[in-house]
């Protein structure tokens, strides 16, 4: 039996542990850089000192941000603990990149509305959800049809930060546009099914558990990509969600045209919502987040 290459083993373990495709690719890249840094030596031949040397090099010579160095650190921990199963590394004395203490950019209500008003189409609707529902950008583009509850005016965020699920509010001012969006998705999905496609990526092992779920309308993305593409994990042709970079670029352009002199981003909408716009109410003994509709009035 031919033994798999190391990076292929990393991919196998990452998918067995249900890591996202981005985390898998990021870990592969850092592990490759680590190997090249040590002259293409196999990681089994290297010890904790070699790991410390690489991480220190990133901080001292490449001046990477603390978050970037931690990302590399996590990739190497994954390599040694999960892939090579060499046990925990005793990594001490690593010179850490200095953690920045920047405050988040927060929009005022007029600024947020001015930026959103300069946007169009799906990016505008997604930006409205970032501000009106407090979603992160990846949570917004990964929304599925089944995650929208129009009757209860709620959105269900699945596998959010920290692999946590939560329920957030659906702004009433966006209900009509979301309804139209769902109708447009249905037409796209029907067209894909007619051509023999229509299957969407499902989380974890749901595709094996529910044989027809991948082609079920309720599992389709609320914001599908314009073109079909090949799923890098399954190798199947399907329709992924819209790229978050499209929304990020639209927000940057809207900031410029709106004349908002802040270095904001998609995440700034979430920061602008959370300090003032959430209120907690008790219903049936459960604490839930609801939206004060007087605060957000998109133009």
Secondary structure, 3 states (H helix, E strand, C coil): CCCCCHHHHHHHHHHHCCCCHHHHHHHHHHHHHHHHHCCCCCHHHCCHHHHHHHHHHHHHCCCCCHHHHHHHHHHHHHHHHHHCCCCCCCCCCCCCCCCCCCCCCCCCHHHHHHHHHCCCHHHHHHHHHHHHHCCCHHHHHCCEHHHEECCCCEEEECCCHHHCCEEEECCHHHHHHHHHHHHHHHHHHHHHHHCCCCCCCCCCCHHHHCCCHHHCHHHCECCECCCCEECCCCCCEECCECCHHHHHHHHHHHHHHHCCCCCCCHHHHHHHHHHHHEEEEEECCEEEEEECCCCCCCC
